[in-house]
């Protein structure tokens, strides 16, 4: 059984001017129907289609059905009053016309309402698909951290703000041995653990990303946060010390601060160079 319900949030989205027009076009046929010229008395009732269309479009099937019921209750009560009470007569042709108007408004309301609901459903599906595609484009599939593309966008934006920017370029020591000895599944699991630990250090001023392979990076922005960057780097270093089936894993972290004239690529290269300098000195350190 179809459940009929109306989302009041959707109702409030209807422009007030359209609601006013709907009220006018619902009431006005009762006044104009007495003008016996150019069939205006007969055809004017088709103005009731306008509020049916509008409410069907915004509220879907339920809204269209309720609107059709409402306007036709008014419409048929008007007809009964005019023909049975005020004029005390009924003409079969006019009765057929008014019944026809009621049927047409019902069918149009239901049809437009169902079409509106289908379009809304498709729109919701497209929005969900767009969000999924955006996530796939900006996030690493394995670790769910922002990927290199997303990181470079954030880095470019941050450097345009003219605030201090620090990069912590992180490379996992011992990852290759784990990956080669225990297999890719264990290697992937190690990357996910490392990503989760890095994620715990993120904040409004710290942005963590996976660049690729076993390389990660943390961007720190703002004068206050950059003042504590050495402490942050030390905490990350401790968090990434792990033991995987007896094999030691640690991190080499290279730091680089933005300088006047630096580009995002230059700053990233400086951090990369600092990381390799740490590796050449014995790994498991910050430099």
C-alpha positions in Angstrom: 0.0 0.0 0.0 1.4 3.4 -1.0 2.1 5.7 2.0 1.0 9.3 1.4 3.1 11.8 3.3 4.3 15.3 2.7 7.7 16.7 3.5 7.0 20.0 5.2 10.6 21.1 4.5 9.8 20.9 0.8 6.6 22.9 1.4 8.6 25.8 2.9 10.8 25.8 -0.2 7.8 26.9 -2.4 8.2 30.6 -3.2 5.6 32.6 -1.3 4.6 34.3 -4.6 3.7 31.0 -6.1 1.6 30.0 -3.1 -0.2 33.3 -3.4 -0.9 32.7 -7.1 -2.2 29.2 -6.3 -4.7 30.7 -3.8 -5.8 33.3 -6.4 -6.2 30.7 -9.2 -8.1 28.5 -6.9 -10.6 31.1 -5.8 -10.9 33.3 -8.9 -12.8 30.8 -11.1 -15.8 31.0 -8.7 -16.1 34.7 -9.5 -15.4 34.6 -13.2 -17.6 31.5 -13.9 -20.7 33.7 -13.8 -19.4 35.7 -16.8 -21.4 34.1 -19.7 -19.1 35.2 -22.5 -16.8 33.4 -24.8 -17.2 30.2 -22.7 -15.2 31.8 -19.9 -17.7 30.4 -17.4 -16.9 26.9 -18.6 -13.2 27.0 -19.3 -12.1 29.1 -16.3 -12.1 26.1 -14.0 -9.0 24.7 -15.8 -7.1 27.4 -13.9 -7.2 24.9 -11.0 -4.5 23.0 -12.9 -1.9 25.6 -12.0 -1.9 25.0 -8.2 -2.0 21.3 -8.9 1.1 21.5 -11.2 3.0 23.7 -8.7 2.4 21.6 -5.6 3.0 18.4 -7.5 6.3 19.7 -8.7 7.5 20.8 -5.3 5.9 18.1 -3.1 5.7 15.1 -5.4 2.8 12.6 -5.6 1.4 13.2 -2.1 1.4 17.0 -2.5 -0.2 16.8 -5.9 -2.9 14.4 -4.7 -3.7 16.6 -1.6 -3.9 19.7 -3.8 -6.2 18.0 -6.3 -8.5 17.0 -3.5 -8.5 20.4 -1.9 -9.2 22.5 -5.1 -11.8 20.0 -6.3 -13.6 20.0 -2.9 -13.8 23.8 -3.3 -14.7 23.5 -7.0 -17.5 20.9 -6.5 -19.0 22.6 -3.5 -19.1 25.8 -5.5 -20.9 23.9 -8.3 -23.4 22.3 -5.9 -24.1 25.7 -4.3 -24.6 27.4 -7.7 -26.8 24.8 -9.3 -28.7 23.3 -6.4 -29.0 26.2 -3.9 -28.5 29.6 -5.6 -30.1 28.8 -9.0 -31.9 25.6 -8.0 -31.2 24.0 -11.4 -28.8 21.6 -13.0 -27.8 21.3 -16.6 -26.3 17.9 -17.6 -23.8 19.5 -20.0 -22.4 21.7 -17.3 -22.3 18.8 -14.8 -20.3 16.8 -17.3 -17.9 19.7 -17.7 -17.3 20.2 -14.0 -16.8 16.5 -13.4 -14.4 16.5 -16.4 -12.4 19.4 -14.8 -12.2 17.4 -11.5 -11.0 14.3 -13.3 -8.4 16.2 -15.4 -7.0 18.1 -12.3 -6.7 14.8 -10.4 -4.9 13.0 -13.3 -2.6 15.9 -14.0 -1.7 16.3 -10.3 -0.9 12.6 -9.9 1.0 12.5 -13.1 3.1 15.6 -12.4 3.6 14.4 -8.8 4.9 11.0 -9.8 7.2 12.5 -12.5 8.5 15.0 -9.9 9.3 12.2 -7.4 11.1 10.2 -10.1 13.1 13.3 -11.1 13.9 14.0 -7.4 15.0 10.4 -6.9 17.3 10.6 -10.0 18.7 13.9 -8.7 19.5 12.3 -5.3 21.2 9.3 -7.0 23.3 11.7 -9.2 24.3 13.7 -6.2 25.4 10.5 -4.4 27.3 9.4 -7.4 29.0 12.8 -7.7 30.0 12.6 -4.0 31.4 9.1 -4.6 33.3 10.2 -7.7 34.7 13.2 -5.9 35.8 11.0 -3.0 37.5 8.6 -5.4 39.3 11.6 -7.1 40.5 13.2 -3.9 41.1 10.3 -1.5 43.4 7.3 -1.4 41.5 4.1 -1.9 43.6 2.0 0.5 44.1 4.4 3.5 41.2 6.8 2.9 43.6 9.7 3.5 43.6 12.6 1.0 45.7 11.7 -2.0 48.5 13.6 -3.7 46.1 15.7 -5.9 44.0 16.8 -2.9 47.2 17.6 -0.9 48.6 19.8 -3.7 45.3 21.7 -4.0 45.4 22.3 -0.2 49.0 23.3 -0.3 48.5 25.8 -3.1 45.5 27.3 -1.2 47.5 27.6 2.0 50.5 29.2 0.4 48.2 31.8 -1.2 47.1 32.9 2.3 50.6 34.1 3.1 50.6 32.3 6.4 53.5 30.1 7.5 53.4 26.6 6.1 55.4 23.6 7.4 55.7 20.2 5.7 56.5 17.0 7.4 57.5 14.5 4.7 57.3 11.0 6.1 58.7 7.8 4.7 58.2 4.4 6.5 61.5 2.7 7.3 61.3 -1.1 7.0 58.1 -1.1 4.9 59.8 -2.8 1.9 61.0 -5.6 4.1 57.6 -6.2 5.6 56.0 -6.1 2.1 58.5 -8.4 0.5 58.7 -10.9 3.4 55.1 -11.1 4.6 53.3 -10.2 1.3 51.3 -7.3 0.0 48.3 -7.9 2.2 50.5 -7.4 5.3 52.1 -4.4 3.6 48.7 -2.9 2.9 47.7 -3.5 6.5 50.8 -1.7 7.7 50.0 1.3 5.5 46.4 1.4 6.9 47.7 1.3 10.5 50.2 4.1 9.7 47.4 6.2 8.1 45.1 5.8 11.0 47.8 6.9 13.4 48.6 9.9 11.3 44.9 10.7 11.1 44.8 11.2 14.9 47.2 14.1 14.5 45.0 16.0 12.0 43.2 19.2 13.0 42.2 22.6 11.6 45.9 23.4 11.2 47.3 19.9 10.4 46.4 18.1 7.2 47.6 14.5 6.6 47.9 12.9 3.2 49.3 9.8 1.4 51.5 10.8 -1.5 51.9 7.2 -2.7 53.7 4.0 -1.8 55.0 4.3 1.8 55.3 8.1 1.6 53.0 10.3 3.7 53.0 14.0 4.4 51.5 16.3 7.0 51.0 20.0 6.3 50.9 22.4 9.2 49.6 25.9 8.7 49.3 29.0 10.9 51.9 30.7 13.1 50.7 29.2 16.4 50.7 25.6 15.0 54.0 26.0 13.2 55.6 27.1 16.5 54.8 23.5 17.8 55.8 21.7 14.6 58.9 20.0 16.1 56.8 18.7 19.0 54.2 17.4 16.5 57.0 15.7 14.4 58.4 14.0 17.5 54.9 12.7 18.4 54.4 11.3 14.9 57.8 9.7 15.0 56.9 7.9 18.2 53.5 6.9 16.9 55.0 5.3 13.8 57.4 3.0 15.6 55.9 -0.4 15.2 56.7 -4.1 15.4 55.3 -6.3 12.6 56.0 -10.0 13.3 59.4 -9.2 14.8 60.3 -6.7 12.0 60.9 -3.1 13.2 59.2 -0.3 11.4 59.9 3.4 12.0 59.7 6.7 10.1 62.1 9.2 8.6 60.6 12.7 8.7 61.9 15.6 6.7 60.8 19.1 7.6 60.6 22.2 5.4 59.2 25.6 6.0 57.8 27.9 3.4 60.0 30.8 2.3 59.2 33.9 0.2 59.2 32.9 -3.5 58.5 29.2 -2.8 56.0 27.4 -5.0 54.1 24.3 -3.8 56.4 22.1 -5.8 59.5 23.7 -4.5 58.3 23.4 -0.9 57.4 19.7 -1.4 60.8 19.0 -3.0 62.6 20.7 0.0 60.7 18.5 2.4 61.5 15.4 0.3 65.2 16.3 0.3 65.2 16.8 4.0 63.6 13.3 4.4 66.3 11.6 2.3 68.9 13.4 4.3 67.5 11.8 7.5 67.5 8.4 5.8 71.1 8.8 4.9 72.0 9.6 8.5 70.5 6.4 9.9 66.6 6.7 9.7 64.1 6.8 12.5 64.6 10.5 13.1 63.3 14.0 12.3 65.4 16.5 10.3 
